[in-house]
């Protein structure tokens, strides 16, 4: 059952990315281009997602286990450290350069877009590099 | 700045965003897990336990095929040169893992649970995203 619900969440998440325009890099860059002809659509995506997510997480915070009796794994870190700042800055530069973030990258990969395949392979390399440097330090 | 009313998809983007919020709510309420895509993908090959991550990714990969049953897939435009996707993909992968999250983990889930850490992360990556597009489109690309 938990596997089914995780897959269902993945499908709905993907539907949201496709419907909202997040899966289209041109649209993402249209939002990030404040100085140009600005497309505010992505602000609506954030607003819609948080408006619904707020209630989901408000309920989750009061529980120790999920409705399927899985332990509630909410993040516990609260420290704003250099890793958070440098990592987020780097992520934002990559996001701005291509207009692609991890969710849309996987959806467009599945659509068979060649550039998305290159992006995902490079993304996995970046993720593994982080994994190995973490291990050795 | 001028607002691009032609491309502004108010309702689709709001509804799409609500679906993303619904998916994140389902995953936390049913599985007890945060829908942070970079975390999910980054841990796929490195943590033995957590078959739910594979299930979530399979669902995400199937989504365009199921979407097509209801409606035509929206256009996706990847108009930049190949090296851009290579460099950007690497930075997105490394940066999101180093910063413990991306647009979904910090931007959607983190802000939904009112995390100050995620608010800072979101402001930083939106900030560098805005600057990067400004430099690429108006200073270099001009």
Interface residues (C-beta under 8 A of the other chain):
Chain A: X2 X3 X4 X5 X6 X7 X8 X9 X10 X11 X12 X13 X14 X15 X16 X17 X18 X19 X20 X21 X22 X23 X24 X25 X26 X27 X29 X30 X32 X33 X34 X35 X36 X37 X38 X39 X40 X41 X42 X44 X45 X46 X47 X48 X49 X50 X51 X52 X53 X54 X55 X56 X57 X58 X59 X60 X61 X65 X66 X67 X68 X70 X71 X72 X73 X74 X75 X77 X78 X79 X80 X83 X84 X85 X86 X87 X88 X89 X90 X91 X92 X93 X94 X95 X96 X97 X98 X100 X101 X102 X103 X105 X106 X107 X108 X109 X110 X111 X113 X115 X116 X118 X119 X120 X121 X122 X123 X124 X125 X126 X127 X128 X129 X130 X131
Chain B: X1 X2 X3 X4 X7 X8 X9 X10 X12 X13 X14 X15 X16 X17 X18 X19 X20 X21 X22 X23 X24 X25 X26 X27 X28 X29 X30 X31 X32 X33 X34 X35 X37 X38 X41 X42 X45 X46 X51 X52 X53 X55 X56 X57 X58 X59 X60 X61 X62 X63 X64 X65 X66 X67 X73 X74 X75 X76 X77 X78 X79 X80 X82 X84 X85 X86 X87 X88 X89 X90 X91 X92 X93 X94 X95 X96 X97 X98 X99 X100 X101 X102 X103 X104 X106 X107 X108 X109 X110 X111 X112 X113 X114 X115 X116 X117 X120 X121 X122 X124 X125 X126 X127 X128 X129 X130 X131 X132 X133 X134 X136 X137 X138
